[in-house]
Amino acid sequence: MLEIGFAVAILLLLLACLEAGFRGGRRAATTAGDAAGGSQIGAVQGAALGLLGLLLAFSFGGAASRYMERQRLIIQEANAIGTACLRAELLDEPWQSELRTALADYLTHRIRVSTHLRYGLSPETAAEIRLFHERIWKAAQEGVRAKPATMVVVLPPVNEVIDLHATRVATEHVHLPTVVLGLLVLCSALAIGVIGFGCGLTRRRCPTMTISLTVLVTAALYTTIDFDHPGIGLIRTSDSPLIELETGLRR
């Protein structure tokens, strides 16, 4: 519901700018009746929409790229855990069972806390993850000590599992800078306001075109923000690779 409310708030803001621009243009036409102003407003509208399109294009592209990177890391983490489980079979008992069990328990915990990564990990959760990492590394280390020939094939995927945790946590906090986001919202409001001002100069609202454009700008703006925060809005990263792996390991 929060994401829908946020989208509605953006739409209402832009509609308010459209209405304010229209009333301002109508007052300007009534008091001045300046024909030159009417001819100049078209150039201002084109410049404002061009700037808005440029900002949206770069912001949307960056947000989509970060979303895909977060999803790619989930797939990469699932592959790393699956590979580590397979390589564990090269170890002798009891380290083989210990490493596989530690990885399976870590995977279950990973799925449970995955949805909270966007908020940052609590000290308790971070401590739990450190304990899992120590348990996994100890099992792998003791296993390769007992069978040194397996070192080069067992330790790299285990190390990757541990490293990917830090990478995923870091990428969850990489977003569009607040200054750029503010500029994007401001430019959207200005562009819609200028369009409303132009309509006010002619005393014709053209609701079909202006409201449609306002809704379209709102959708593009919200989608850009939503892409940049994939765990909060309507667009979400999927943990299905981890869930499918857990199902396979528990069989």
VEXTIKOL-159315 format. One record per residue (C-alpha): residue number from 0; residue in one letter; z, x, y. Coordinates in nm, 2 decimals. Each point is the difference from the previous one (the first is absolute). Layout:
BEGIN
r nr = NUM&rest = A&w = Z&u = X&v = Y
...
//
This chain:
BEGIN
r nr = 0&rest = M&w = 0.00&u = 0.00&v = 0.00
r nr = 1&rest = L&w = 0.07&u = 0.29&v = 0.24
r nr = 2&rest = E&w = -0.35&u = 0.13&v = -0.03
r nr = 3&rest = I&w = -0.15&u = -0.35&v = 0.08
r nr = 4&rest = G&w = 0.24&u = -0.03&v = 0.29
r nr = 5&rest = F&w = -0.11&u = 0.34&v = 0.13
r nr = 6&rest = A&w = -0.37&u = -0.10&v = -0.02
r nr = 7&rest = V&w = 0.07&u = -0.33&v = 0.18
r nr = 8&rest = A&w = 0.19&u = 0.19&v = 0.27
r nr = 9&rest = I&w = -0.30&u = 0.23&v = 0.06
r nr = 10&rest = L&w = -0.23&u = -0.31&v = 0.02
r nr = 11&rest = L&w = 0.22&u = -0.18&v = 0.24
r nr = 12&rest = L&w = 0.02&u = 0.32&v = 0.22
r nr = 13&rest = L&w = -0.38&u = 0.02&v = 0.02
r nr = 14&rest = L&w = -0.04&u = -0.37&v = 0.06
r nr = 15&rest = A&w = 0.25&u = 0.03&v = 0.28
r nr = 16&rest = C&w = -0.21&u = 0.29&v = 0.15
r nr = 17&rest = L&w = -0.31&u = -0.21&v = -0.04
r nr = 18&rest = E&w = 0.15&u = -0.29&v = 0.19
r nr = 19&rest = A&w = 0.15&u = 0.22&v = 0.27
r nr = 20&rest = G&w = -0.33&u = 0.17&v = 0.05
r nr = 21&rest = F&w = -0.18&u = -0.33&v = 0.02
r nr = 22&rest = R&w = 0.24&u = -0.14&v = 0.26
r nr = 23&rest = G&w = -0.02&u = 0.33&v = 0.20
r nr = 24&rest = G&w = -0.38&u = -0.02&v = 0.00
r nr = 25&rest = R&w = 0.00&u = -0.36&v = 0.11
r nr = 26&rest = R&w = 0.23&u = 0.08&v = 0.29
r nr = 27&rest = A&w = -0.22&u = 0.29&v = 0.10
r nr = 28&rest = A&w = -0.31&u = -0.21&v = -0.01
r nr = 29&rest = T&w = 0.17&u = -0.27&v = 0.21
r nr = 30&rest = T&w = 0.14&u = 0.22&v = 0.27
r nr = 31&rest = A&w = -0.27&u = 0.27&v = 0.02
r nr = 32&rest = G&w = -0.31&u = -0.15&v = -0.15
r nr = 33&rest = D&w = -0.13&u = 0.36&v = -0.04
r nr = 34&rest = A&w = -0.32&u = 0.01&v = -0.19
r nr = 35&rest = A&w = 0.02&u = 0.38&v = -0.02
r nr = 36&rest = G&w = 0.33&u = -0.03&v = -0.19
r nr = 37&rest = G&w = -0.17&u = -0.22&v = -0.25
r nr = 38&rest = S&w = -0.28&u = 0.25&v = -0.06
r nr = 39&rest = Q&w = 0.25&u = 0.29&v = -0.03
r nr = 40&rest = I&w = 0.22&u = -0.18&v = -0.25
r nr = 41&rest = G&w = -0.27&u = 0.03&v = -0.27
r nr = 42&rest = A&w = 0.02&u = 0.38&v = 0.03
r nr = 43&rest = V&w = 0.38&u = 0.00&v = -0.02
r nr = 44&rest = Q&w = -0.02&u = -0.23&v = -0.31
r nr = 45&rest = G&w = -0.24&u = 0.23&v = -0.17
r nr = 46&rest = A&w = 0.21&u = 0.31&v = 0.08
r nr = 47&rest = A&w = 0.32&u = -0.17&v = -0.12
r nr = 48&rest = L&w = -0.15&u = -0.12&v = -0.32
r nr = 49&rest = G&w = -0.17&u = 0.33&v = -0.07
r nr = 50&rest = L&w = 0.33&u = 0.19&v = 0.05
r nr = 51&rest = L&w = 0.18&u = -0.26&v = -0.23
r nr = 52&rest = G&w = -0.27&u = 0.04&v = -0.26
r nr = 53&rest = L&w = 0.03&u = 0.38&v = 0.01
r nr = 54&rest = L&w = 0.38&u = -0.01&v = -0.03
r nr = 55&rest = L&w = -0.01&u = -0.26&v = -0.28
r nr = 56&rest = A&w = -0.26&u = 0.20&v = -0.20
r nr = 57&rest = F&w = 0.20&u = 0.32&v = 0.01
r nr = 58&rest = S&w = 0.33&u = -0.17&v = -0.06
r nr = 59&rest = F&w = -0.13&u = -0.22&v = -0.28
r nr = 60&rest = G&w = -0.17&u = 0.29&v = -0.17
r nr = 61&rest = G&w = 0.31&u = 0.22&v = 0.01
r nr = 62&rest = A&w = 0.23&u = -0.28&v = -0.12
r nr = 63&rest = A&w = -0.24&u = -0.08&v = -0.29
r nr = 64&rest = S&w = -0.02&u = 0.37&v = -0.09
r nr = 65&rest = R&w = 0.38&u = 0.03&v = -0.01
r nr = 66&rest = Y&w = 0.02&u = -0.32&v = -0.21
r nr = 67&rest = M&w = -0.24&u = 0.14&v = -0.26
r nr = 68&rest = E&w = 0.19&u = 0.33&v = 0.00
r nr = 69&rest = R&w = 0.33&u = -0.19&v = -0.08
r nr = 70&rest = Q&w = -0.18&u = -0.19&v = -0.29
r nr = 71&rest = R&w = -0.15&u = 0.32&v = -0.13
r nr = 72&rest = L&w = 0.34&u = 0.17&v = -0.01
r nr = 73&rest = I&w = 0.13&u = -0.28&v = -0.21
r nr = 74&rest = I&w = -0.28&u = 0.05&v = -0.25
r nr = 75&rest = Q&w = 0.05&u = 0.37&v = 0.01
r nr = 76&rest = E&w = 0.37&u = -0.04&v = -0.06
r nr = 77&rest = A&w = -0.06&u = -0.23&v = -0.30
r nr = 78&rest = N&w = -0.25&u = 0.26&v = -0.14
r nr = 79&rest = A&w = 0.25&u = 0.28&v = 0.05
r nr = 80&rest = I&w = 0.28&u = -0.18&v = -0.18
r nr = 81&rest = G&w = -0.23&u = -0.10&v = -0.29
r nr = 82&rest = T&w = -0.13&u = 0.35&v = -0.03
r nr = 83&rest = A&w = 0.36&u = 0.14&v = 0.00
r nr = 84&rest = C&w = 0.09&u = -0.25&v = -0.28
r nr = 85&rest = L&w = -0.30&u = 0.12&v = -0.21
r nr = 86&rest = R&w = 0.08&u = 0.36&v = 0.05
r nr = 87&rest = A&w = 0.36&u = -0.06&v = -0.10
r nr = 88&rest = E&w = -0.12&u = -0.06&v = -0.35
r nr = 89&rest = L&w = -0.07&u = 0.38&v = -0.02
r nr = 90&rest = L&w = 0.37&u = 0.07&v = 0.02
r nr = 91&rest = D&w = 0.24&u = 0.02&v = -0.29
r nr = 92&rest = E&w = 0.28&u = -0.25&v = -0.04
r nr = 93&rest = P&w = 0.24&u = -0.09&v = 0.16
r nr = 94&rest = W&w = -0.18&u = 0.10&v = 0.32
r nr = 95&rest = Q&w = -0.31&u = -0.20&v = -0.08
r nr = 96&rest = S&w = 0.19&u = -0.33&v = -0.01
r nr = 97&rest = E&w = 0.22&u = 0.10&v = 0.29
r nr = 98&rest = L&w = -0.29&u = 0.07&v = 0.23
r nr = 99&rest = R&w = -0.19&u = -0.31&v = -0.10
r nr = 100&rest = T&w = 0.31&u = -0.22&v = 0.05
r nr = 101&rest = A&w = 0.08&u = 0.16&v = 0.33
r nr = 102&rest = L&w = -0.36&u = -0.06&v = 0.12
r nr = 103&rest = A&w = 0.01&u = -0.36&v = -0.12
r nr = 104&rest = D&w = 0.33&u = -0.07&v = 0.17
r nr = 105&rest = Y&w = -0.13&u = 0.17&v = 0.32
r nr = 106&rest = L&w = -0.32&u = -0.22&v = -0.01
r nr = 107&rest = T&w = 0.21&u = -0.32&v = -0.03
r nr = 108&rest = H&w = 0.22&u = 0.11&v = 0.30
r nr = 109&rest = R&w = -0.32&u = 0.10&v = 0.19
r nr = 110&rest = I&w = -0.14&u = -0.35&v = -0.03
r nr = 111&rest = R&w = 0.32&u = -0.16&v = 0.11
r nr = 112&rest = V&w = 0.04&u = 0.21&v = 0.31
r nr = 113&rest = S&w = -0.37&u = 0.02&v = 0.09
r nr = 114&rest = T&w = 0.01&u = -0.31&v = 0.22
r nr = 115&rest = H&w = 0.27&u = 0.16&v = 0.21
r nr = 116&rest = L&w = -0.18&u = 0.33&v = 0.07
r nr = 117&rest = R&w = -0.14&u = -0.15&v = 0.33
r nr = 118&rest = Y&w = 0.36&u = -0.04&v = 0.13
r nr = 119&rest = G&w = 0.11&u = 0.35&v = -0.10
r nr = 120&rest = L&w = 0.22&u = 0.08&v = -0.29
r nr = 121&rest = S&w = 0.37&u = -0.06&v = 0.02
r nr = 122&rest = P&w = 0.23&u = 0.29&v = -0.07
r nr = 123&rest = E&w = 0.10&u = -0.16&v = -0.33
r nr = 124&rest = T&w = -0.36&u = -0.05&v = -0.11
r nr = 125&rest = A&w = -0.09&u = 0.36&v = 0.11
r nr = 126&rest = A&w = 0.29&u = 0.13&v = -0.21
r nr = 127&rest = E&w = -0.11&u = -0.20&v = -0.30
r nr = 128&rest = I&w = -0.35&u = 0.14&v = 0.03
r nr = 129&rest = R&w = 0.13&u = 0.36&v = 0.02
r nr = 130&rest = L&w = 0.20&u = -0.06&v = -0.32
r nr = 131&rest = F&w = -0.31&u = -0.12&v = -0.17
r nr = 132&rest = H&w = -0.19&u = 0.30&v = 0.11
r nr = 133&rest = E&w = 0.27&u = 0.24&v = -0.12
r nr = 134&rest = R&w = 0.02&u = -0.18&v = -0.33
r nr = 135&rest = I&w = -0.38&u = 0.01&v = -0.05
r nr = 136&rest = W&w = -0.02&u = 0.37&v = 0.11
r nr = 137&rest = K&w = 0.29&u = 0.10&v = -0.22
r nr = 138&rest = A&w = -0.15&u = -0.16&v = -0.31
r nr = 139&rest = A&w = -0.34&u = 0.16&v = 0.07
r nr = 140&rest = Q&w = 0.16&u = 0.34&v = 0.07
r nr = 141&rest = E&w = 0.21&u = 0.00&v = -0.31
r nr = 142&rest = G&w = -0.29&u = -0.12&v = -0.21
r nr = 143&rest = V&w = -0.23&u = 0.29&v = 0.11
r nr = 144&rest = R&w = 0.28&u = 0.25&v = -0.04
r nr = 145&rest = A&w = 0.02&u = -0.10&v = -0.37
r nr = 146&rest = K&w = -0.38&u = 0.01&v = -0.02
r nr = 147&rest = P&w = -0.14&u = 0.23&v = 0.27
r nr = 148&rest = A&w = -0.37&u = -0.05&v = -0.10
r nr = 149&rest = T&w = 0.02&u = -0.35&v = 0.15
r nr = 150&rest = M&w = 0.11&u = 0.11&v = 0.34
r nr = 151&rest = V&w = -0.35&u = 0.00&v = 0.17
r nr = 152&rest = V&w = -0.08&u = -0.35&v = -0.12
r nr = 153&rest = V&w = 0.34&u = -0.17&v = 0.03
r nr = 154&rest = L&w = 0.14&u = 0.12&v = 0.33
r nr = 155&rest = P&w = -0.30&u = -0.07&v = 0.23
r nr = 156&rest = P&w = -0.01&u = -0.38&v = -0.05
r nr = 157&rest = V&w = 0.38&u = -0.02&v = 0.02
r nr = 158&rest = N&w = -0.01&u = 0.19&v = 0.33
r nr = 159&rest = E&w = -0.27&u = -0.23&v = 0.13
r nr = 160&rest = V&w = 0.21&u = -0.30&v = -0.08
r nr = 161&rest = I&w = 0.28&u = 0.14&v = 0.21
r nr = 162&rest = D&w = -0.23&u = 0.11&v = 0.29
r nr = 163&rest = L&w = -0.18&u = -0.34&v = 0.02
r nr = 164&rest = H&w = 0.33&u = -0.17&v = 0.08
r nr = 165&rest = A&w = 0.03&u = 0.20&v = 0.33
r nr = 166&rest = T&w = -0.36&u = -0.06&v = 0.07
r nr = 167&rest = R&w = 0.02&u = -0.38&v = -0.04
r nr = 168&rest = V&w = 0.32&u = -0.02&v = 0.21
r nr = 169&rest = A&w = -0.17&u = 0.20&v = 0.28
r nr = 170&rest = T&w = -0.32&u = -0.21&v = 0.00
r nr = 171&rest = E&w = 0.20&u = -0.32&v = 0.03
r nr = 172&rest = H&w = 0.11&u = 0.11&v = 0.34
r nr = 173&rest = V&w = -0.33&u = 0.11&v = 0.14
r nr = 174&rest = H&w = -0.12&u = -0.28&v = 0.23
r nr = 175&rest = L&w = -0.21&u = -0.06&v = 0.31
r nr = 176&rest = P&w = 0.19&u = 0.15&v = 0.30
r nr = 177&rest = T&w = 0.19&u = -0.25&v = 0.20
r nr = 178&rest = V&w = -0.18&u = 0.10&v = 0.32
r nr = 179&rest = V&w = -0.34&u = -0.06&v = -0.17
r nr = 180&rest = L&w = 0.12&u = -0.33&v = -0.14
r nr = 181&rest = G&w = 0.12&u = -0.11&v = 0.35
r nr = 182&rest = L&w = -0.33&u = 0.11&v = 0.15
r nr = 183&rest = L&w = -0.18&u = -0.21&v = -0.26
r nr = 184&rest = V&w = 0.20&u = -0.31&v = 0.08
r nr = 185&rest = L&w = -0.03&u = 0.05&v = 0.37
r nr = 186&rest = C&w = -0.38&u = 0.06&v = -0.02
r nr = 187&rest = S&w = -0.04&u = -0.32&v = -0.21
r nr = 188&rest = A&w = 0.20&u = -0.20&v = 0.25
r nr = 189&rest = L&w = -0.20&u = 0.14&v = 0.29
r nr = 190&rest = A&w = -0.34&u = -0.06&v = -0.17
r nr = 191&rest = I&w = 0.09&u = -0.36&v = -0.08
r nr = 192&rest = G&w = 0.15&u = -0.05&v = 0.35
r nr = 193&rest = V&w = -0.32&u = 0.13&v = 0.16
r nr = 194&rest = I&w = -0.21&u = -0.24&v = -0.21
r nr = 195&rest = G&w = 0.22&u = -0.28&v = 0.12
r nr = 196&rest = F&w = -0.04&u = 0.11&v = 0.36
r nr = 197&rest = G&w = -0.38&u = 0.00&v = -0.03
r nr = 198&rest = C&w = 0.02&u = -0.36&v = -0.14
r nr = 199&rest = G&w = 0.23&u = -0.10&v = 0.29
r nr = 200&rest = L&w = -0.26&u = 0.13&v = 0.25
r nr = 201&rest = T&w = -0.25&u = -0.24&v = -0.14
r nr = 202&rest = R&w = 0.26&u = -0.28&v = -0.05
r nr = 203&rest = R&w = -0.11&u = -0.04&v = -0.36
r nr = 204&rest = R&w = 0.24&u = 0.08&v = -0.28
r nr = 205&rest = C&w = -0.25&u = 0.04&v = -0.29
r nr = 206&rest = P&w = 0.28&u = -0.06&v = -0.25
r nr = 207&rest = T&w = -0.21&u = 0.04&v = -0.32
r nr = 208&rest = M&w = -0.11&u = 0.36&v = 0.09
r nr = 209&rest = T&w = 0.31&u = 0.12&v = 0.18
r nr = 210&rest = I&w = 0.26&u = -0.14&v = -0.25
r nr = 211&rest = S&w = -0.22&u = 0.13&v = -0.29
r nr = 212&rest = L&w = -0.01&u = 0.34&v = 0.15
r nr = 213&rest = T&w = 0.38&u = 0.00&v = 0.06
r nr = 214&rest = V&w = 0.06&u = -0.10&v = -0.36
r nr = 215&rest = L&w = -0.23&u = 0.28&v = -0.12
r nr = 216&rest = V&w = 0.17&u = 0.26&v = 0.22
r nr = 217&rest = T&w = 0.34&u = -0.12&v = -0.13
r nr = 218&rest = A&w = -0.12&u = 0.03&v = -0.36
r nr = 219&rest = A&w = -0.14&u = 0.35&v = 0.06
r nr = 220&rest = L&w = 0.32&u = 0.11&v = 0.18
r nr = 221&rest = Y&w = 0.23&u = -0.14&v = -0.26
r nr = 222&rest = T&w = -0.20&u = 0.14&v = -0.29
r nr = 223&rest = T&w = 0.02&u = 0.34&v = 0.16
r nr = 224&rest = I&w = 0.38&u = -0.02&v = 0.03
r nr = 225&rest = D&w = 0.03&u = -0.15&v = -0.34
r nr = 226&rest = F&w = -0.20&u = 0.28&v = -0.16
r nr = 227&rest = D&w = 0.23&u = 0.25&v = 0.16
r nr = 228&rest = H&w = 0.31&u = -0.17&v = -0.15
r nr = 229&rest = P&w = -0.12&u = -0.10&v = -0.35
r nr = 230&rest = G&w = 0.34&u = -0.09&v = -0.14
r nr = 231&rest = I&w = 0.10&u = -0.25&v = 0.27
r nr = 232&rest = G&w = -0.30&u = -0.22&v = 0.09
r nr = 233&rest = L&w = -0.26&u = -0.19&v = -0.20
r nr = 234&rest = I&w = -0.18&u = 0.32&v = -0.11
r nr = 235&rest = R&w = 0.22&u = 0.18&v = -0.26
r nr = 236&rest = T&w = -0.04&u = 0.30&v = -0.22
r nr = 237&rest = S&w = 0.01&u = -0.08&v = -0.37
r nr = 238&rest = D&w = 0.23&u = 0.16&v = -0.25
r nr = 239&rest = S&w = -0.21&u = -0.13&v = -0.29
r nr = 240&rest = P&w = -0.08&u = 0.36&v = -0.13
r nr = 241&rest = L&w = 0.37&u = 0.08&v = -0.03
r nr = 242&rest = I&w = 0.07&u = -0.34&v = -0.16
r nr = 243&rest = E&w = -0.28&u = 0.03&v = -0.25
r nr = 244&rest = L&w = 0.13&u = 0.35&v = -0.09
r nr = 245&rest = E&w = 0.35&u = -0.12&v = -0.04
r nr = 246&rest = T&w = -0.12&u = -0.28&v = -0.24
r nr = 247&rest = G&w = -0.18&u = 0.26&v = -0.21
r nr = 248&rest = L&w = 0.30&u = 0.24&v = -0.01
r nr = 249&rest = R&w = 0.24&u = -0.27&v = -0.10
r nr = 250&rest = R&w = -0.21&u = -0.11&v = -0.30
//
